[in-house]
Amino acid sequence: MKNTVQSIASWGNYPRVNAEVFEPANQAEIQSLVLENERIIARGNGKSYGDAALAPKLISTLKLNQIISFDAEEGVMECEAGVMLSDLLKIMVPAGWFFQVTPGIKQITVGGAIASDVHGKNHPGAGCFSDHLVSFELMTASGEVKTCSRSENTALFWQTCGGMGWTGVVLSAKFKLLKIQSSYMLQKTVRAANLEAIFSAFETHRNWPYAAAWVDCTHSDWRGAVFFADHVKEAGSPLVFEEAPKRNVPFFAPSWLLNPLSIKAHNYFYNRKNKDGERQVTLDKYFYPLDALQNWNRFYGKRGLVQYQFCVPENNAQKGIQQVLEIIRKSGETPFLTVLKRHGERAPEALHSFPIRGYSLALDFPRTRGIFDLVKGLDPLVWDLGGKIYLTKDACSAPQMGRVNPASFGEPKFSSLLKERIGQ
Ligand SMILES: Cc1cc2nc3c(=O)[nH]c(=O)nc-3n(C[C@H](O)[C@H](O)[C@H](O)COP(=O)(O)OP(=O)(O)OC[C@H]3O[C@@H](n4cnc5c(N)ncnc54)[C@H](O)[C@@H]3O)c2cc1C
């Protein structure tokens, strides 16, 4: 089996560690890695931001990349855990199917989608990835493979969804898809003059299944735009997954490139570009707008970026989020990208899933020296609001902020830097 020692980081390029990366090609090779090592963790495509997929020894799942079956009549996909969502889209969309739930990036693995229990822009109606999972196969610490579903190994099923790899290595999974008639989305853009108008747009457009807002943190009243969408219902042009032409950021930008002034200028032009009204856009453009610029994380320079994504309950959401934004403003740190989403109720068993009924805000900050102090100041407020942070994005929050206790489930063998930071 191939293994290399690499200097490795995830999407935020922070933290970076030296790790031995194993690339098993089958179940037997994964089993020997699990049995022979005391501290090891699965790694998909490394698109978590912080230290969730980092450890001194990593099991890369990227060679587990086979589709096992695709029922194009019923819309059920079964594949190995290292298959990328981007590869599945090329097969499912022409057959008239899409993901029930997809994050804002398609270069992630199915194993990563389960371990983070990812959510999309349709959380109020569709929940998380786990809501549509039929079953998965899990390599446990003893080297045994267990089938987990809502009727078999149920506790392990729910611990693994959002369990950040701490229960074992997901080998393969079966999940249900969404029927679509068109490869286009009807998108409605609503520009908003301030934070209150953003929240009010979310509330008055509850009939749109998909919604996400851009918030301009450099503007005095936090103006923004909310992008609502629904699948186009009439069959028109052929079903095809059309990817936006890709551009690449070939090398790390100098660290000074993203500064409060350049971010303000960017937001000014982005705000002008957004136009109120409805139009049709491709699936790729609505769901994965950032994928058109490969390696965009290099804009943050070699120091990397830190994403702070937190969720707060509905009753406190607008006030609480405004308080957070006020603290950020006073700190002098400027997020380059800020995205607000509304969340619905989660399945009662899905204790490790990030979203709670309310709103989440994701803020991408250049990793400056001040960012750690800022996070230290934000965590207690988010906690007091009854909120939590998203572990798959985390690199520096206080241990309790994910509201998950790794000591209460999982296996000591499956350990990442994130788990050690939170406490075994
Ligand atoms: C631009 C961008 C946009 C994003 N948008 C969203 C979004 O809208 N919603 C959302 O929920 N997330 C979002 N994410 C986060 C991303 O979807 C998750 O971090 C996802 O888990 C990454 O998958 P991966 O294959 O890259 O996994 P990795 O980053 O490699 O690993 C993530 C976690 O999964 C575990 N893991 C991976 N594979 C396995 C396996 N086979 N068995 C057991 N554990 C495993 C790892 O141990 C780690 O804890 C976004 C990320 C980026 C970069």
The ligand as an SDF file (V2000), in Angstrom:
LIG
                    3D

 53 58  0  0  0  0  0  0  0  0999 V2000
  -15.9480   26.0110   -0.0830 C   0  0  0  0  0  0  0  0  0  0  0  0
  -16.5520   25.0920    0.9420 C   0  0  0  0  0  0  0  0  0  0  0  0
  -17.9200   25.1390    1.1410 C   0  0  0  0  0  0  0  0  0  0  0  0
  -18.5020   24.3010    2.0970 C   0  0  0  0  0  0  0  0  0  0  0  0
  -19.8540   24.3710    2.2700 N   0  0  0  0  0  0  0  0  0  0  0  0
  -20.4540   23.5820    3.1940 C   0  0  0  0  0  0  0  0  0  0  0  0
  -21.8530   23.6300    3.3790 C   0  0  0  0  0  0  0  0  0  0  0  0
  -22.5830   24.3890    2.7200 O   0  0  0  0  0  0  0  0  0  0  0  0
  -22.4020   22.7850    4.3090 N   0  0  0  0  0  0  0  0  0  0  0  0
  -21.6490   21.9130    5.0310 C   0  0  0  0  0  0  0  0  0  0  0  0
  -22.2120   21.1800    5.8510 O   0  0  0  0  0  0  0  0  0  0  0  0
  -20.3090   21.8410    4.8620 N   0  0  0  0  0  0  0  0  0  0  0  0
  -19.6930   22.6560    3.9660 C   0  0  0  0  0  0  0  0  0  0  0  0
  -18.3420   22.5820    3.7690 N   0  0  0  0  0  0  0  0  0  0  0  0
  -17.5640   21.6300    4.6100 C   0  0  0  0  0  0  0  0  0  0  0  0
  -17.3960   20.2640    3.9450 C   0  0  0  0  0  0  0  0  0  0  0  0
  -18.5660   19.8740    3.2700 O   0  0  0  0  0  0  0  0  0  0  0  0
  -17.1040   19.2070    5.0410 C   0  0  0  0  0  0  0  0  0  0  0  0
  -15.9840   19.5780    5.7840 O   0  0  0  0  0  0  0  0  0  0  0  0
  -16.8810   17.7940    4.4770 C   0  0  0  0  0  0  0  0  0  0  0  0
  -16.8240   16.8980    5.5490 O   0  0  0  0  0  0  0  0  0  0  0  0
  -15.5740   17.6990    3.6850 C   0  0  0  0  0  0  0  0  0  0  0  0
  -15.4940   16.3970    3.1060 O   0  0  0  0  0  0  0  0  0  0  0  0
  -14.0870   15.7720    2.7490 P   0  0  0  0  0  0  0  0  0  0  0  0
  -14.3090   14.5540    1.9200 O   0  0  0  0  0  0  0  0  0  0  0  0
  -13.1880   16.7900    2.1600 O   0  0  0  0  0  0  0  0  0  0  0  0
  -13.6150   15.3210    4.1950 O   0  0  0  0  0  0  0  0  0  0  0  0
  -12.3080   15.7090    5.0460 P   0  0  0  0  0  0  0  0  0  0  0  0
  -12.1720   17.1700    5.1290 O   0  0  0  0  0  0  0  0  0  0  0  0
  -11.1520   14.9370    4.5390 O   0  0  0  0  0  0  0  0  0  0  0  0
  -12.7490   15.1330    6.4800 O   0  0  0  0  0  0  0  0  0  0  0  0
  -13.7690   15.7680    7.2190 C   0  0  0  0  0  0  0  0  0  0  0  0
  -14.1560   14.8820    8.4070 C   0  0  0  0  0  0  0  0  0  0  0  0
  -14.7200   13.6550    7.9060 O   0  0  0  0  0  0  0  0  0  0  0  0
  -14.0150   12.5240    8.4260 C   0  0  0  0  0  0  0  0  0  0  0  0
  -14.0410   11.5090    7.3550 N   0  0  0  0  0  0  0  0  0  0  0  0
  -13.7490   11.6880    6.0410 C   0  0  0  0  0  0  0  0  0  0  0  0
  -13.9270   10.5190    5.3720 N   0  0  0  0  0  0  0  0  0  0  0  0
  -14.3290    9.6060    6.2830 C   0  0  0  0  0  0  0  0  0  0  0  0
  -14.6620    8.2280    6.2070 C   0  0  0  0  0  0  0  0  0  0  0  0
  -14.6270    7.5380    5.0550 N   0  0  0  0  0  0  0  0  0  0  0  0
  -15.0250    7.6020    7.3480 N   0  0  0  0  0  0  0  0  0  0  0  0
  -15.0850    8.2560    8.5290 C   0  0  0  0  0  0  0  0  0  0  0  0
  -14.7790    9.5690    8.6530 N   0  0  0  0  0  0  0  0  0  0  0  0
  -14.4170   10.2320    7.5390 C   0  0  0  0  0  0  0  0  0  0  0  0
  -12.6250   13.0620    8.7550 C   0  0  0  0  0  0  0  0  0  0  0  0
  -12.0060   12.2660    9.7610 O   0  0  0  0  0  0  0  0  0  0  0  0
  -12.9500   14.4590    9.2530 C   0  0  0  0  0  0  0  0  0  0  0  0
  -13.3530   14.4020   10.5990 O   0  0  0  0  0  0  0  0  0  0  0  0
  -17.7070   23.3830    2.8430 C   0  0  0  0  0  0  0  0  0  0  0  0
  -16.3250   23.3360    2.6150 C   0  0  0  0  0  0  0  0  0  0  0  0
  -15.7630   24.1740    1.6740 C   0  0  0  0  0  0  0  0  0  0  0  0
  -14.2600   24.1100    1.4450 C   0  0  0  0  0  0  0  0  0  0  0  0
  1  2  1  0
  2  3  1  0
  2 52  2  0
  3  4  2  0
  4  5  1  0
  4 50  1  0
  5  6  2  0
  6  7  1  0
  6 13  1  0
  7  8  2  0
  7  9  1  0
  9 10  1  0
 10 11  2  0
 10 12  1  0
 12 13  2  0
 13 14  1  0
 14 15  1  0
 14 50  1  0
 15 16  1  0
 16 17  1  0
 16 18  1  0
 18 19  1  0
 18 20  1  0
 20 21  1  0
 20 22  1  0
 22 23  1  0
 23 24  1  0
 24 25  2  0
 24 26  1  0
 24 27  1  0
 27 28  1  0
 28 29  2  0
 28 30  1  0
 28 31  1  0
 31 32  1  0
 32 33  1  0
 33 34  1  0
 33 48  1  0
 34 35  1  0
 35 36  1  0
 35 46  1  0
 36 37  1  0
 36 45  1  0
 37 38  2  0
 38 39  1  0
 39 40  1  0
 39 45  2  0
 40 41  1  0
 40 42  2  0
 42 43  1  0
 43 44  2  0
 44 45  1  0
 46 47  1  0
 46 48  1  0
 48 49  1  0
 50 51  2  0
 51 52  1  0
 52 53  1  0
M  END
$$$$
